[in-house]
Amino acid sequence: MKSENVRGRVYKIVSIVMLAILAILFLFPLYWIVTGAFKPSADIYAQKPVWLPTEWVVTNFQKLFDRRTAPLFEIFGLVGPTVPAVFRWLVNTVFMAVAAMVLTCLTAAMAGYALAKKRFRGRAIVFGLIVCAMALPKQVILIPLLREMSALNLYGTLWAVIFPTVGWPFGVFLMKQFSESIPGEILEAARVDGSSELRTFITIVFPMVKPGVGALAIFTFISAWNDYFMQLIMLDSNNFYTIALGISTLQSETSIDMGILMAGAALASVPIIVVFLCFQKYFTQGITMGAVKG
């Protein structure tokens, strides 16, 4: 009994040490970006790594804000005040990522519920096509997507980046797996009580798959935020640039200002951290439920 307790303590200590090492490795890039954003040029381009700034400066952020200006928003002909372009790019990116997250979670939850709990002809074929689409790179369907967005007069707007994300096959697959755990007796009782399909989904199905929706929300937000390739292809106006695309245009052809890049990356990381902190409870529940079901 005593040997088992000692073995358990050793295992716990080793696990904590390993997790601490992994946490440090994963957090180090964020640490390097944040500290680099406040370093003077001499520290950034020093031959030996400077782990802490010799002098904390905000010069990089000043250069980031002063390079270009743009209206804060343009809605239905209403133009907002002129601000540093980076703020407009940040607003664009947040809007794009949040809209993609909300629409993807809504459509994936409904589609996953239908595929899991509804019986209709061709259900297995539809689900098989969704699974196959998960292995299809977005670059393969780039030309059809580009032509489709042009035909809808959406090319060059943020919607050209949002709509291709909404039909994310992984989201439908994930929500179908969560919807499988909903007891059929509860759904049958709702039908007997005269509940409509929409009311059943809103009051019964959605609360039961909320952990999966939380996990999908984080995945979708990060995926949309970091999808530089689609942003580069679909956006062609400075006023619709995302923060990653906008910062890349600030670099000259002959030199790269690493200070501006680090300041922009540090600023761009804030919304992702906020979203993760807001949804981490549901994300953890979703991963735990998935592990138990497996």
C-alpha positions in Angstrom: 0.0 0.0 0.0 2.8 2.4 0.9 4.7 1.6 -2.3 1.6 2.4 -4.3 1.3 5.8 -2.6 4.9 6.5 -3.4 4.5 5.5 -7.0 1.4 7.7 -7.2 3.3 10.7 -5.9 6.2 10.1 -8.2 3.8 9.9 -11.2 2.1 13.1 -10.1 5.3 15.0 -9.8 6.6 13.7 -13.1 3.3 14.7 -14.8 3.4 18.2 -13.3 7.0 18.7 -14.4 6.2 17.5 -18.0 3.1 19.7 -18.2 5.1 22.7 -16.9 7.8 22.1 -19.6 5.1 21.9 -22.3 3.4 25.0 -21.0 6.7 26.9 -21.2 7.4 25.7 -24.7 3.9 26.7 -25.9 4.0 30.1 -24.1 7.5 31.1 -25.2 6.5 32.3 -28.7 3.8 34.6 -27.1 6.4 35.8 -24.6 8.9 36.5 -27.4 6.3 38.5 -29.4 5.1 40.6 -26.5 8.5 41.5 -25.2 9.8 42.1 -28.8 7.0 44.6 -29.3 8.5 46.7 -26.6 12.1 46.3 -27.6 14.2 49.0 -29.3 15.6 48.1 -32.7 19.1 47.4 -31.2 17.6 44.6 -29.0 15.5 43.1 -31.9 18.4 42.9 -34.3 21.1 41.9 -31.7 23.2 38.9 -32.7 22.7 37.3 -29.3 19.1 36.9 -28.1 18.0 39.7 -25.7 15.5 37.9 -23.4 14.3 41.1 -21.7 14.2 44.6 -23.3 17.1 46.7 -22.1 14.7 49.6 -22.4 10.9 49.3 -22.6 9.7 51.5 -25.5 6.4 52.0 -27.4 8.1 53.1 -30.6 7.0 50.0 -32.5 3.4 50.7 -31.6 3.7 54.3 -32.6 5.1 53.4 -36.0 2.3 50.8 -36.4 -0.4 53.5 -35.7 1.2 56.3 -37.7 1.9 54.4 -41.0 -1.6 54.6 -42.4 -5.1 55.9 -41.6 -8.6 54.7 -42.5 -12.2 55.3 -41.5 -13.2 53.3 -38.4 -16.2 51.8 -40.2 -18.4 52.2 -43.3 -22.0 51.0 -42.8 -24.8 51.8 -45.2 -23.0 54.9 -46.5 -22.2 56.1 -43.0 -18.5 56.7 -42.6 -16.9 56.7 -39.2 -14.1 58.9 -37.9 -10.6 58.6 -39.3 -8.3 56.5 -37.1 -5.0 54.6 -37.5 -5.6 51.9 -40.1 -4.6 49.2 -37.7 -7.8 49.9 -35.7 -9.9 49.5 -38.8 -8.1 46.2 -39.6 -8.6 45.0 -36.1 -12.4 45.8 -36.3 -12.6 44.0 -39.7 -10.8 40.9 -38.3 -13.0 40.8 -35.2 -16.2 41.2 -37.2 -15.1 38.6 -39.8 -14.0 36.0 -37.1 -17.1 36.6 -34.9 -19.5 36.4 -37.8 -17.9 33.2 -39.1 -18.0 31.7 -35.6 -21.6 32.5 -35.0 -22.9 31.3 -38.4 -20.7 28.2 -38.4 -21.8 27.1 -34.9 -25.5 27.7 -35.8 -25.5 25.9 -39.1 -23.2 23.1 -37.9 -25.4 22.5 -34.8 -28.6 22.3 -36.9 -26.9 20.1 -39.6 -25.3 17.8 -37.0 -28.7 17.4 -35.2 -30.4 16.5 -38.4 -27.8 14.0 -39.4 -27.8 12.4 -36.0 -31.5 12.3 -35.1 -33.4 12.5 -38.3 -34.0 9.6 -40.6 -34.2 10.5 -44.3 -33.1 8.9 -47.5 -29.5 9.6 -48.4 -28.5 10.5 -44.9 -25.5 8.2 -45.0 -24.4 9.5 -48.4 -24.6 13.1 -47.2 -22.6 12.3 -44.1 -20.0 10.4 -46.2 -19.6 13.4 -48.5 -19.0 15.6 -45.4 -16.3 13.3 -44.1 -14.7 13.2 -47.5 -14.8 17.0 -47.7 -12.8 17.2 -44.5 -9.9 15.8 -46.4 -10.2 18.3 -49.2 -7.8 21.3 -49.0 -9.4 24.7 -49.4 -6.9 25.5 -52.1 -8.4 22.8 -54.4 -11.8 24.6 -54.5 -10.3 28.1 -54.5 -11.2 28.9 -58.2 -14.9 27.8 -57.8 -15.1 29.8 -54.5 -13.5 32.9 -56.2 -16.0 32.7 -59.1 -18.9 32.2 -56.8 -18.0 35.2 -54.6 -17.6 37.3 -57.8 -20.9 36.2 -59.2 -22.6 37.2 -55.9 -20.8 40.6 -56.0 -19.1 39.8 -52.7 -15.5 39.6 -53.8 -13.4 42.2 -52.1 -15.7 42.3 -49.0 -15.4 40.5 -45.7 -18.3 38.3 -46.6 -16.2 36.7 -49.2 -14.0 35.4 -46.4 -16.9 34.6 -44.0 -19.3 32.5 -46.2 -16.7 29.9 -47.3 -16.0 29.2 -43.6 -19.7 28.7 -42.7 -19.9 25.3 -44.4 -17.0 23.9 -42.5 -17.3 20.0 -42.7 -15.4 19.5 -39.5 -18.0 21.6 -37.6 -20.9 19.4 -39.0 -19.0 16.3 -38.1 -18.2 17.5 -34.6 -21.8 18.5 -33.8 -23.2 15.3 -35.2 -21.1 13.3 -32.7 -22.4 15.4 -29.9 -26.0 15.2 -31.1 -25.7 11.4 -31.0 -25.7 11.5 -27.2 -29.1 13.2 -27.0 -31.7 10.7 -25.7 -34.3 10.0 -28.3 -37.0 9.7 -25.5 -36.6 13.4 -24.7 -37.1 14.4 -28.3 -40.1 12.1 -28.6 -41.6 13.6 -25.4 -41.2 17.0 -26.9 -43.1 16.0 -30.1 -45.9 14.5 -28.0 -46.2 17.8 -26.2 -46.7 19.5 -29.5 -43.3 21.3 -29.6 -42.2 22.4 -33.1 -38.9 21.4 -34.5 -37.5 24.9 -34.1 -38.6 25.1 -30.4 -37.2 21.6 -29.8 -33.9 22.6 -31.2 -33.7 25.8 -29.2 -34.9 24.6 -25.9 -33.7 21.0 -25.8 -31.1 20.2 -28.4 -28.9 23.3 -28.2 -28.5 23.4 -24.4 -27.5 19.7 -24.5 -24.8 20.2 -27.2 -23.5 23.5 -25.7 -20.1 22.1 -24.8 -19.6 21.0 -28.4 -20.7 24.4 -29.6 -18.2 26.0 -27.2 -15.4 23.9 -28.5 -16.4 24.5 -32.1 -16.6 28.3 -31.4 -13.0 28.4 -30.4 -11.8 26.3 -33.3 -13.8 28.4 -35.8 -12.7 31.7 -34.4 -9.0 30.8 -34.4 -9.3 29.2 -37.9 -11.0 32.3 -39.4 -8.6 34.7 -37.6 -5.6 32.9 -38.9 -6.8 32.1 -42.4 -4.3 34.4 -44.1 -4.5 32.6 -47.4 -8.3 33.3 -48.0 -7.9 36.8 -46.7 -5.1 37.4 -49.2 -7.1 36.0 -52.1 -10.5 37.5 -51.4 -9.7 41.0 -50.1 -8.3 43.7 -52.3 -9.1 47.0 -50.5 -7.2 48.6 -47.7 -10.4 49.4 -45.9 -11.4 45.7 -45.8 -8.0 44.3 -44.9 -7.6 42.1 -41.8 -4.9 42.9 -39.3 -2.6 40.2 -40.6 -3.0 41.3 -44.2 -2.8 45.0 -43.4 0.4 44.6 -41.4 2.0 42.7 -44.2 1.4 45.6 -46.6 3.3 48.0 -44.3 6.6 46.2 -45.1 8.7 47.5 -47.9 10.1 45.4 -50.7 13.7 45.9 -49.5 13.4 45.6 -45.7 11.3 44.2 -43.0 10.6 46.0 -39.8 10.4 43.3 -37.2 9.4 45.8 -34.5 6.1 46.6 -36.4 5.5 42.9 -37.1 5.9 42.0 -33.4 3.7 44.9 -32.3 1.0 43.9 -34.7 1.2 40.3 -33.7 0.9 41.2 -30.0 -2.1 43.3 -30.8 -3.7 40.6 -32.9 -3.2 38.0 -30.2 -5.4 39.8 -27.7 -8.8 38.9 -29.1 -7.9 35.3 -29.5 -6.9 35.1 -25.9 -10.1 36.8 -24.8 -12.3 34.4 -26.8 -10.4 31.4 -25.4 -10.8 32.6 -21.9 -14.5 33.1 -22.4 -15.2 29.7 -24.0 -12.5 27.6 -22.1 -15.2 26.1 -19.8 -17.2 24.8 -22.7 -14.0 23.8 -24.6 -12.9 21.7 -21.6 -16.3 20.1 -21.2 -16.4 19.3 -25.0 -13.0 17.6 -25.0 -14.0 15.7 -21.8 -17.3 14.5 -23.2 -15.5 13.5 -26.5 -13.0 11.5 -24.5 -15.7 9.7 -22.5 -17.7 8.9 -25.6 -14.6 7.5 -27.3 
